[in-house]
């Protein structure tokens, strides 16, 4: 009888505690710390980046990705995190595109067997709003056989005009709900 009571008490503690809170797998998701070594510039990027203190979604800083006038292209920063294949992940970021820009921001995830070997990619989730913070969010099941997700934040323009795009509070994880993303960060 004593063993049964002890087991019931232990079970009650587990039930009272409830499910574990959703965890953001990204390191420095709100860019409050130096970008390196967790965030890296994507190969082929043709712009520049800086942490920004005046255009922020939450906290003291965001990341500003810029492309100068005179060349078309993009500026992208990435972070690779370990994941479990065939599980559902919610991922995204907050995006700000100043009014008058001809380009846009986008976020996507590459599904990879290593941080350098990616074979699956989600379609980019582009911004559609200007001059206001916009939540870009998707939920996707990671393909079988992958072990890593590379989140890609991209500012791009289709022509040779200058472009600035801002990102803040990026996220990827399991059990993240849209309602819980007003400010999802774990700096």
Rosetta blueprint (number, residue, H / E / L):
1 X L
2 X H
3 X H
4 X H
5 X H
6 X H
7 X H
8 X H
9 X H
10 X H
11 X H
12 X H
13 X H
14 X H
15 X H
16 X H
17 X H
18 X L
19 X L
20 X L
21 X L
22 X L
23 X L
24 X L
25 X L
26 X L
27 X L
28 X L
29 X L
30 X L
31 X L
32 X L
33 X L
34 X L
35 X L
36 X L
37 X L
38 X L
39 X L
40 X E
41 X E
42 X L
43 X L
44 X L
45 X L
46 X L
47 X L
48 X E
49 X E
50 X E
51 X E
52 X E
53 X L
54 X L
55 X L
56 X L
57 X L
58 X L
59 X L
60 X L
61 X L
62 X E
63 X E
64 X E
65 X E
66 X E
67 X E
68 X L
69 X L
70 X L
71 X L
72 X L
73 X E
74 X E
75 X E
76 X E
77 X E
78 X E
79 X E
80 X E
81 X E
82 X E
83 X L
84 X L
85 X L
86 X L
87 X L
88 X E
89 X E
90 X E
91 X E
92 X E
93 X E
94 X E
95 X E
96 X E
97 X E
98 X L
99 X L
100 X L
101 X L
102 X L
103 X L
104 X E
105 X E
106 X E
107 X E
108 X E
109 X E
110 X E
111 X E
112 X E
113 X E
114 X E
115 X L
116 X L
117 X E
118 X E
119 X E
120 X E
121 X E
122 X L
123 X L
124 X L
125 X E
126 X E
127 X L
128 X L
129 X L
130 X L
131 X L
132 X L
133 X L
134 X E
135 X E
136 X E
137 X E
138 X E
139 X E
140 X E
141 X E
142 X L
143 X L
144 X L
145 X L
146 X L
147 X L
148 X E
149 X E
150 X E
151 X E
152 X E
153 X E
154 X E
155 X E
156 X E
157 X E
158 X L
159 X L
160 X L
161 X L
162 X L
163 X E
164 X E
165 X E
166 X E
167 X E
168 X E
169 X E
170 X E
171 X E
172 X E
173 X E
174 X L
175 X L
176 X L
177 X L
178 X H
179 X H
180 X H
181 X H
182 X L
183 X L
184 X L
185 X L
186 X L
187 X L
